[in-house]
Structures are given as structure tokens and as C-alpha cells.
Amino acid sequence: MALIVQKYGGTSVGTTERIKNVAQRVARFKAQGHQVVVVVSAMSGETNRLIGLAKGIQSNPDPREMDVLVATGEQVTIALLSMALMEMGLKAKSYTGAQVRILTDNAFTKARILSIDEENLRRDLNAGYVAVVAGFQGVDERGNITTLGRGGSDTTGVALAAALKADECQIYTDVDGVYTTDPRIVPEARKLKTITFEEMLEMASLGSKVLQIRSVEFAGKYKVKLRVLSSFEEEGEGTLITFEEDAMEQPIISGIAFNRDEAKVTVLGVPDRPGIAYAILGPVAEANIDVDMIIQNVGADGTTTDFTFTVHRNEFAKALGILKAAQGSIGAREVKGDDKITKVSLVGVGMRSHSGIASSMFKTLAAEGINIQMISTSEIKISVVIDEKYLELAVRVLHKAFNLEHAA
């Protein structure tokens, strides 16, 4: 008998029929003798509907009241799923975040979990109940309802699995696992049986939408075994996210991630002196704009430097405006930008023990006439910035060049 935490996203519980299907899946696990905790999101579209209602009342909704409002979405789902389980003859009980006592800080709309009191859940599990828990929400020290931000239900599931020392945390989504890249771009993309936490973190941070990055960080920190599965398929092992020491010899490259939401800002001809990087990026940071890749090149005269960095495309106009306003004070010759770029990344722990990956990547892109504008590397990833019109071509040729369509 195992203790399993299952998390179902909004599409998995989007209708009453789908909620009944989830109940049937949970019932099969119970019939096998497992203890089951189910974490659910709001029904698909419900959170957006609630946000729309709030903005129809208040143009800039109060964060505390917004959390009170959007947390009701998950409350609907836990009640309906508990009813569906009862209708099948199972003992089930629903819990809001406050009823579990998922304690968070008081950063409304983006709270972080501080602790979980799992005592009530354990008591009910031992009494034969299925515990149905609202994802995405908790409560602060003063009893205020808080929410964990977009994708927070994944984090709830992993956090409960960590607190309960569950044997496995299963994340059910509308895909049946983690693929070598997006199958919509590369039909030959292959589902991975396993992937390491390090690789999954990189994939999530570089644009893969399968798992929310905070949940992967949480799982890695607390050594929670994660499995990604489809809620629309009866069979299948999905993809197990595990630890490098648990895995067999890894492939050199596990996957290709990409991010269409990139833009770059270039500051030309600034004085090459100590503090210039801070003079450029300080005002950007003060505006709460996250910077990703950074390149600095010293000019031919040895006295000036060019500075380029990337930001999320939604922040591009704001970052460009800040630096154009500061152009005189930082002594720049010109400030320009480009929001028609994309980032493509190779990810794989096998890079640690294999050389020549970067040169192979660059050679493959060069053969297709794809110019590389920026490069960033770590132990297990290589990212390049290219013109967005070449994104799909780049992903396809790299997938083929590194033989990702064939099993390792």
C-alpha cells in the first residue's frame, strides 16, 4: 500500500463528466489499497471568469479581496469531486487550504507556503477517506485567505506530498508526459520515461509549460518523486522526474526548450568603467523587470562597451523607455531594441561528460543560415537567441541533429 498525492488541473475537471472520470480514476487507486490525497484546480476558465468579475467592479482589484474571490473556484471543485466519490460509495472529505492549515506568508496573489499541518489529513486517510484538497490556496497567520499565483495547484500537490512523505506525487495534465520538445513543432518528438529534476527545472525555466517551475523546485528540495500523466488516458506510465543518482546513464541531450516571449535591449557605446553594468541594470531592476541573458562587449577603442540583455516581451517597451530616458546620464551613444527574437535551448545532464555539444549546435544552425545573436550556457544547458522567424526550423533541425526522436 502506498500513499499517493494526485493533482488534477483545470482541464481535467473542466466539466461534471470530467470530474466523474477523475473520481473513477481515484477509485481504482483506492481499490488497489492505496491511500489517496487529491489536489484540484478550479474548473477550466473559472479563475479567468472570476478575475473578469473583479475587474468589472474595481479597475485595480484589492489583492486581499482578489484572493478571497478566486479561491472560491477550487472550493467548487473539491465539493463536486467529493460528491462524485461519495456517489461511487467511497468515503471522501473536502478541505480548503485553511482547513488543512496550509500556512503561507501574506503576499496576496503570490503567497509562498511556510508550513503544512498534515495531522487532519493523516487522521482521515487512516480512517479510509479520500482527502480532496483545494490547490492554489492557503491562509496566513491572521487567517486571511491567500493564493499561490498561477500554476500554484502544482505547488500545493508537491508540498502536501512532501509534508505527508508520500510515495509519489502524480501531476495529471492534458499531456501524457514530458517530451523531447513540443510535438506540435516536431511530430517525431518522443515522450521521456524519466528526466532529472535539474533538467526539468531548466526546461521549465526556459519555456516548457508542462510543470510550474516552483513545484519542480519544491519537489527537488524535499526529494518528492514526481510523475507527469495524462488525465485523458486510462493507461500509461507518463514521465517520472527523479534524481540523477537514481537514473541509468542519461542521454547527452534530454530535450529542446524554447521561449517565444523574449525581447532584447542594447545599449551602445557606454564608458567601459566599473559600475556601468549597475548604472544600466539598476533602473531596470527598480522597475521590477526581470533580466535574463546578458552580454557585454568591449569596443574596439578599448574605452567604450556595448551592453545587451533580454527581458520578457511584455516588459520590453518599459525597459526600452527607462534606458532611453537614462541615455544621457549613462553616457550611451545609442539605445535600441528588438522584440522579434526567440530563445532556443538544449538541455541535458549528459553535457557534463561530453564536449563539443555547443559547436555541434552552432554548426547545425549555421548550415540553415540561422544567425546566433546571443549565447548563454550552464553545466547542463546551452541557450541561443535567434530571429523569431527561424524558431520552428531551429527546433526541428536541432532535434534531428541530436537524434532525439530515437530512444536512448
N, C-alpha and C positions, 0 to 999 in steps of 0.2 A: 504493500500500500504506500502511495506517495502523496505528498501534499503539493498540489499544483495550483498556481495562480494563472488564470486566463484573462486576457484583456481583449475586449471587442470594441472596434472603432465605430464611428457614426454610420458608415455604410452597412456595417454588419448588423446593426439594429435599426435600420432606416424605416422599417415598416413592422406592423404587428406580425406579419408572416415570418419576417426575418428574425424577429425576437423569438418566435416559436421554434425556428430552426436552431437558434443558439441554445434554447432550453433542451432540445433533443440531443445536441452535442454534449452539453454538460451532463445530461442524464446518462449517456454512455460511459463517461468517465466515472460517475458515481457507481454505476453498475459493476465497474471493474474494481471497486473497493477503494478508490482514491478519495481523499478529502479535496474539495474544490472551493477556491475563492474566485469569484468572477468580478472583474472590474469593467465597467462600461462607460462609454462616452454618451453624449446626447445623441438623439436620432439625427441623421444627416440633415443639414440645413437649419436645424433648430437654433443653434448658437448664433448663426448669422441673422436669423429672424428676430431673436431677442435683442441683438445689438442694433438692428434696424429700428426696433421699437424705441429703444433708449435714445437713439439719435433723433427720432421724431419728436421727442419731448425736450431733450437738452442737447444742444449742439456739441458740447464737450462734456459728456456724462461724468458725473462724480464717480471716481474709481471704487469707493466703498459700495455705493448703491449698484454700480455695474456688476460687481461680484455677487451681490445678493440676487440680482436678476438672472445672470447667465448660469449660476449654479443650479437653477431650477430645471434646466434641460436634462441633466444627469439624474435628477430626482425622479423625473417621469420614467426614465428608462429602468432604473433599479426596481421601481414598483411594478412595472409591467412584466419585467423578466421574472421577478419573484412570483407573481401571479401565474405566469406560464409554467413555472416549475411546480408550483402547488397543484395546478390543473393536471399535471402528469403524476401526481401522487408523491412528490418529493417534498421534504421539509426545506424551506428556504426562508431567508430573512434578509431584508434590505438594510443598508447602512448609508447614511450620508457621511461626508468626511468628518463632520463634527461628532457624529455618533460613534465612529471608530475612534475618534480623537487623533486625527492626523494634524499634528501641531505644526504650524508654519510661522514664518515671520509675518510682518504686517505690510508687506509690499503688495498692495492690492493690484490685481490683474496680472501679476507676475511673481507671486509668492514662492518661496523656497521651503521645502519640508525640513523641519528641525528634528522631529521625533514622531514615532508612532506607538500608541498604546495598543498592543495586539491582544490584550487579555480577553476582551469580549468576543473577538473573533475566534480565538482558540477554544473558548468555552462552548460556543455554538458549533464549531467544527467537530469537537469531540462528542457533541450531542447528536451528530448526524445531519446537521443543517448544511445547505449550500449558502455561503455568505456572498451576498451580492452588493458590491461596494460602488459608490459613485466615484468615478475618476475625476481628475482635473480640479479637485477642491479640497479644502481643509479649513482650519479655524485657527485664529491667532490666540495669544494669551488672554485677550479680553473677550473672547467668544465671538469675534467678528468672522463672518464667512469670508474666505479668501479663495482665489483661483490661481492656478499654477501657470497660466499662459497657454498659448496654442500648443497642442500636442501634449498637454500635461497629463492626460489619462495614461499614456505610456509610462510616464514617470511614477504615477500612482501605483500602477501594476508592479513595476520593478521595486519600488520602495516597500510595498506590502510583502513581496516575495523575500526581500532582504530581512524585514522585521520578523517574519514567520519562519525564516530559514527554509523556504520552500525548496523542493527538489528541482523544480523548473518553473520558469515564467514563460508562458506562451502568449505571443502577441498575434492576434488574428486580425488580418487586414484584407484588402481587396486584391492582394497579390499573394502568390503561393511560396514566396521566399525572396532571398536576395540574389540578384542576377549579376553576371559579369558586367553588364551595362543595361541601359534601357532597351528592352526588346522592341519598343516602338521605333527605335532608330536602327537597331541591329537585330533583325529577326532570328539570327543564329545565336543570340545571347543565351548563355547557359546558366541554369539555376545552380547555385553553390550549395553543396551539402553542409559545409562548415565555413566559417570565416572568423578570424580572431577579433577580439574587442578592439585592438589597435586599428585594424583595417576598417572595421565598421565605424569607428569614431571618425577616421579620415574620410570615409565615404560619405557619412552624414554631414560632416562639416564642409565638404566640397560640393555638395549639391544633391546627393542621393536622398530621396524623400521617404524611404521605406520606414525608417525609425527616427524619432525625435532625438536630437543629439544629447539632451540632458538625461534621457532614460538610459542611453548607452553608457554615459559617464557614470551614472549611478550604479548600473549593473557591474561595470568593471571595478568600481571602488569596493563594492560589497560582495564580489565574486558570485553573482547571481547568473545561473545559466539561462540564456535567453533563446527562444526558438520563434522564428517568424513563420506563420502558417496562413493559409487562405481560409476564410470563414465560409467560402462558397464551394469548397471541395471536401468531400467526405473522407478521402484518403490522402496520404502524402506526409512526408516527414519534414517538409519545409527546409529551412536553413537554421542550423544550430550555431549560435555565436558563442565562442568558447575561448579558452586561454591557449596561448601559443604552446605552452608545455604539454597541453592535453592533445594537441593536434599531431597528426602524422606530418611527414615532410610537406611543407607548403609549396604551392606553385610560386614562381617568381613574381608574377602579377596576378592578383585576385580579381581586379575589376577596374573599370574606367568610369570615373565620375565626371560630371560637367555641371557648370552653373551658368545659366543664361543671364543672370541678374547682375552682371558686372559692368562697371564703368571705370575709366582711368582719368586721373588728373595729372598733368605735367607742368612743373614749374621750371622754366628755363633760365639759365644764366644768373643764378644767385651766388653770392660770395661764398667761396669754399673756406669756411671758418668754423670753429667749434660753436655749437649751439644752433646752427642753421636748420638742422632737422627738427629741432624743437620749435623754432620760430615758424616753421611751415605747418607742422602737425599739431602743435599746441592749440591753436584756434579751432582746428577741426575736431580735436578731442573734446574741447569745451562745449562744442555744439552737439555732443553725444553721437558723433558719426564714427562708426567702426571702420578702421582701415585694415585691409587685407595684405596684399603683396606690396613690397616697397623696393624700388631700385634707385640707386644714386650713382651717377657717373660724373667723374671729374672732367671738366672741359679741357680742350687742347692747350689752352694757355696756362693751365695749372692754377688759376686763381678763381675760377668760377666752377659751378657744378650744376648739373641738371637733376631734378628730383621727380620721380614718377611713383604714384601709388594708386591702388584700386579701392573702390568703395562700392557698396550696394547701389544699383542703378537708381533706386528711389531717393538716394541721398546725393546723387551726382550734382544736380543743379545747386543744391545748398552748399556743397563743398566747393564747387567752382566759384560760386558767388563770394564765399568767405575769402578765398585766396586772391581773387581779382581785387577785392576791396583792400587786401593787405599787400598787394603787389609792390607798392612804393616803399612801405615800411620794411619789407624783407629784401628789397633791392633786386627784385626779379626783372629780367628783360621781358619775359612774356609768361602768361598763364593760359594754358589751353587744356581741352579735354576731349574725350571720345567715349560716347555711351553706346557704341556699336561693336562691343567686344564680348568675348566669352572666355571662360576658363575651362580647360580640359586637363584631367589629372589621371595618371597611372597610380594605382595603389597596390602594395603587396609587401608582406614581411620578408619575402624571398629576396628582395632587393639588398638586404643586409649582407648577403653572402654571394651576390652576383654583381660583377662590374659590367659596364657597357650598356646599361639599360637606357640611360639618358641619350647616349649617342645613337642608339637604335631608334629611339623615339624621334629625335631630331631628323635623322636620315629619312624616316618614313614620311614625316610631314613635308620635308624638302622635296621629296620625289613627287608630291602632289601640288607643289607650288604654294604651300601654305607657309606664310611668314610668321615667325615667333616674335612677339613684341616684348614679353616678359617671361622670366623663368623663376620658379621657386621650388626648393627641394627640402625634404626631410629624410630621415632614415628609411622611411617606407613609402614615400610618395614623391612624384615629380609633377609639378603643375606648370602649364604654359598658358599664356594669354594670346589669343589669336582673334582675327576678324570674325565676327559672329556668323557671317555668311558661309564660313568653312566648317562650322561646328559639326554637322552631321557627317560630312565627308571625313573629317579628322577622326571622329569616334569609330567610324566603320573601318578605316584603313589601319588604325592602331589595334582594334580588336582582332583583325586578321593577322597583322604583323606579329602579335604576341600569342597567336594560336589559342585565343580564349574560348573559341567555340568548341574545342575538344576537351574532354575531361582530363584532369591532371593524373 
